[in-house]
Amino acid sequence: MQQSPTGGRVLAGQVAIVTGASRRVGIGAAICRALAAAGADVLFTHWGAYDGAMPWGRDDDGPTGLAAELRGLGVRAEGVEADLARPETPEAVLTAARERLGDPSILVNNAAYSTSDGYERLDAATLDAHYAVNLRGTALLSVGFARAYAGGSGRPGGRIVNLTSGQDRGPMPGELAYAATKGAISAFTRTLAAEVAPKGITVNAVNPGPTDTGWMDDDLKRDLLPRFPAGRLGRAEDAARLVAWLAGPDAGWVTGQVIASDGGFFYG
């Protein structure tokens, strides 16, 4: 196993971008913490307007609080408000990372857009809204990152990690647009991995399964809990640990994979 001269901070000196870290209880924030604990400087994006329109609500102090928390771990951290529904935003995020922290070597596409639909209500506007964030935003950030990444001797390998939601493992009734656009990330991940491997970049996806980050009501928790063999719901930190490992040196031979970190959840 590769050892780090920085005492376990295997990502020291690297710059990571993490999208969708508006809420401190969310998976995005947990990923930021895991990367920072491993020594990476972190630029994260947030878009409180989306959370404010959702049942779980926005975390008004989330971005500033998370940035302070990450700096307390001894790394540099910056939060950027970013509407990934806009086609120019991915390049703006990449530019912000380079200007504020330096050239990024890690990209985690965690931001997502989700509303309920189902076949009775699905329309073009709903599909477009999901596509813009879930697929186009992820794709443009990923290819922009890969184009700018300069590998070479002495430089740690580039890492792209995308977040999916288990669409390949079972149906999601009432979430057609979400399932379709997030499911497309699996195919995108595998093909991009083959294209950018010669540049020393790995591309993987993580499926965290149902994760308790404040969006579940009590009825849903009661329905989901028996489907977890370990007897508990997923936590944000569960997926974050896997993402941090994929971003590190020991995962350099892992690419083009969609990996479930779902505690053996029974899909159906």
N, C-alpha and C positions, 0 to 999 in steps of 0.2 A: 504494500500500500504506500502511495506517495505521501511523504511527510512534508510539512510546511515549516520553513524556518521562522515563521511568525507564531509558533505555538498553537496550531490548530486553526488559525484564521487563514484558511486556504484560499480565500478570495481577496486577500489584502492587495491593494494597488489596482483593483479592477473597478470598473464603473458599470452599474446595472441600471436598466430602465425597467420599471414595473408599472403597468397601466392598471387603472381601476382600484385605487387605494383611498377612496373617499371616507370610508367608515373604519374606525379603529377595531371593530369587532369582525371585520371581513377577512376573506382569504387574501386579498391584495395586501392589506396591512401586515398580516402574518408572514407573507412572503418577504416583504421588506425587512421585517425584524430578523428573519432567518438569514437572509443575505448579509445584513449588516453585522449580525453576530459572527458571521464567517469572515468579516473584514471588508466587504465590498462597500464602496460609496454608492448611494442610491438616489436616483431621480425618479419620483413617482408622480403619476397623474391622478387627478381627481376631477369629478364633475358633479357637484352637489345638486345642480338643477334636476338631474335625473333622479337622485335619491329622494329629493323633496317631493317628487310626483308619485313616488311609490309608497305602499302601505307602511314600510319600515321607517321611512323618514330619513332626513339628512342628519349627519353628524357635523354640526356647524363648526366645532373646534377640532374636528378630526384631522385635517391636513396639517395645521400648525402643531397640534399635539403629537402627531406621528413624527413629524420632522424633528421635533425636540427629543422625542424618545430615541430616534435613530442616532442623533448626534450624541446622546448620552451613552451610546454603545461604542463611541470613539471613531465614528466615521463621518464623512460629509454627507449631508442629505438635503435635497431640494424637492419641494412640491410644486407642480405646475398644473394650473387649471386648464383642462383640455377637453374639448368636445370632439370626440372621435367620430361623430357622425358627419363631420365636415371633411371633405377629401384632402384639404391642405394640412390638416392637423398632424398626421403622422410625421411629415417632414419637419414641421415646426417643433415637435417633441424631440426628434433626433438632434436638431440644431441646438435646442435648449440644453440637452445633455452635454453636447460637445463644448458649448460655451461656458457652462457653469461648473462642470465636473471633469471634462475630458472625454476622449474617445470611448464609447461604450463597448464592452466585450460581452455583455449579458443583456438579453432582452426577454422579458416575461410578459406575454400578452394575456392579461387577466381580465381586462375590462369587458363587460358584456351588457347587452340590452335585452330585456325580456318583458313581454306583456302577454297576458292570456288571449288566445284567439279561438282555435278550433275551426273545423271546416265550415261551420255556419257563419262565422264572422270574418274569416280571413279575407283580406283584400290587398290591393297593390301597395297602398301606403304602409300597411303593417309589415309586409314583406320587405319593402325598401328600408324601413327604419331598422329592422333587425340586420339586414344585409350590411348596411352602412357601417355599423359598429362591429358586429360579430365576425364578419368575414373580410370586408374591404379594409377596415381599420387594421386588423391583424395582418392581412396580406401586405399592405403598403408599409407598415412598420417593419415587417420582417424583411422584405426585399430591399428597403432603404438601408436597414442595418447591414445586410449582407453585402450590398454594393460598396458601402463605405468601409467595411471591415478589412483591415490590412493584416493578414496573418504573417507568420514568419518565425524564424528561430528566436527563442527567448520570449515570445509573446504567448500568453495563455490562450488556449483555444476559445473560439467564439461559441456562444451558447444561445439558442433560441428555445424557449419553453412556452408552449401554448396551452391554454386551459380549455378543456372540453367538459361535457356534462353527462357522459354515459349514453349518448344517443345511439351508439353502435351496439349497446347491450340490452336495450329494451325500449318499448314505446313510451312517449310522453304525451298522453292525450290532453288536448286543450292548449298545446304549445307547438303548433305546427311550424310557425315561422322560426321560433327559437331552435327547435330540434333540427330543422333543415339547415339553418345557417351555422350553428355550432357543429353539427355533424360534418359539414363540408370542411371544417378545420382538420379533421382527421386525414382526409385525402390530401389536403394542402400540405400538411406536415410531412407526410411520407414522400411526396414528390419534391418538395423544397429540400428535404434532407439529402436526396440524391444529387441535386443540382449544386448545393453549396459545400458538399463534403470536400472537394478539392481545395477549398479555401480554409479548411481546418475548422469549419463551423458544424456543430451538431444541432439537430432540430428534433425536438420531441414534444409530446403532448401529455398532459396529466389530467385524468378524470378524478376529481375529488369525491364523487358521489354526493348524496344528500348531506349537506353540512350545516350545522346549526350556527348561523351567523345573524340571528335576529329576525329572519324573514318567515320562519315557521310558526304557525299558530299551534295551540295545544292539541287540537284534533289531528293535525298532520303529524305531529311528533308521535302521538299514540299509534297512528297507522304505520309509521316508518320503523319505529323502534324494534318490533318483533322481526324485522327483516335484516337486522344487523346481528350476526352470530355472536359478536362480542358483548352485546347487550347495552350498547350506548350509541348515540348519534355521532356522526363525524364532527370533528372540530377543525377550525381553520388551521391550527398548527400541524395537523396530520398531513395535509397536502403540502404545506409550506416546507416541511422537512424534506419531502421528496423533490420538490422544485430546487431547493438549495443543493441537494446532492447532484442533481442533473446539471446544475450550473458549475459544479466543481471539477477538479482534475480527475477524480476517480471515475467519472462518467464519460471520459473521452472516447470510449469505444461503443457508446450507446447512442444510436441515432435512428430516426425514422420510426420511432416507437410511440404507441399510445398506451400509457401505463395507468392502470386504475389504482388509486389510493383510497379505496372505499370501504375497507374493513370487511370485505367479502359480502357486501350488500346483495340481497336477493332481488334481482330485477324481474319485472313481469307486468 
